[in-house]
Amino acid sequence: MEARKRNARPRKYASAAERQAAYRDRYAVIEIRLVKETADTLDRLASDLDTSRNEVVNSLINFALLNRNWFTLGLFGKRLPRAED
């Protein structure tokens, strides 16, 4: 047991609070509004794939960013209504 402690990897974070702060700094939180049917589809995919809706959304976004030049081709689909400024 002593040898294990001596050869242990050094701690990356001094405390759990420091580790949590690093996690929060590493990831962005974005709020979005979706058409109800789209949210239902995400939930169904998550259930069928036995994963979280967050994982499904991340996978879909990564796929979309890798497979389309959004800067050149622009957006598609119907836009959600916006309040006038």
Protein Blocks (a to p, Z undefined) as FASTA:
>chain_A
ZZmmmmpccdfbfbfklmmmmmmmmpccddddddfklmmmmmmmmmmnopafklmmmmmm
mmmmmmocfklnopedjddddddZZ
